[in-house]
Amino acid sequence: MENNLRQVQENYARIQDKIAEAALQSGRKPEEIVFMAVTKTVAPELVNAAIDCGITLLGENRVQEYQSKKDAYRQGVPVDFIGTLQSNKVKYLIGNIRMIQSVNKLSLAQEIERCAGKQNLIQDILIEVNIGDEDSKSGMTPEALPELLKEISQLPHVHVCGLMTIPPPTEDTRFLQAMQELFLKTKELQIPDTDMHILSMGMSDDYAQAIRYGSNLVRIGSALFGARNYQK
Ligand SMILES: *Cc1c(COP(=O)(O)O)cnc(C)c1O
């Protein structure tokens, strides 16, 4: 564990440097980019080590894993939900999670509306976009996005803050670029009661590139914590 803690510290410092460099290259300040630590399969001790380094946002993929680990995390650090979310599990997140980044259909937004309304709070969300139009991935198609946004913007307890994507793994940057264009276009629509200011894009393999294409929130797991072990 000692070794692992040191590794996390080293990884954190290296990633921060790369984030800063990419931010400056794209004409922004390093502090405008949010570095989320993705915690799936990671022991709470290591997550807390990342928090001690300066991580200010955690990302969770599975409701059950989140529930079993959240009390062991250093308190006061917000958690976003980034995984595939079934409607029947929404109720466990509302009131606990800062933002649900993986809203991929209207019915899910409607369930968030119902649960948030019950607790009398407004839930921040991102819309997940399937920018590569892959059958294997969830998310809205770019074409369907404006209509969906208009419908979701009508829900009084749901607040759209931007877009999230997991682009197909390719060497070239066309999906990052397509996503940047879509984000800017959607922003220009100025749909009332939406506030498009977050582009959540970039993981361990492509975060520096993603920042160059306008991302301001990168979700990093294995580059920070090491390869995941799903056996445990
Ligand atoms: C696992 C995961 C990440 C982090 O992936 P790494 O390649 O390990 O950085 C980011 N976003 C989502 C939605 C994930 O499920």
The ligand as an ORCA input file, in Angstrom:
! r2SCAN-3c Opt
* xyz 0 1
  C     -13.729      4.060    -16.301
  C     -14.196      5.355    -16.852
  C     -13.316      6.435    -17.013
  C     -11.834      6.353    -16.713
  O     -11.198      5.489    -17.583
  P      -9.582      5.392    -17.618
  O      -9.275      5.028    -19.018
  O      -9.189      4.367    -16.632
  O      -9.062      6.727    -17.271
  C     -13.836      7.638    -17.485
  N     -15.142      7.773    -17.795
  C     -16.018      6.768    -17.660
  C     -17.437      6.988    -17.997
  C     -15.572      5.530    -17.181
  O     -16.446      4.521    -17.062
*
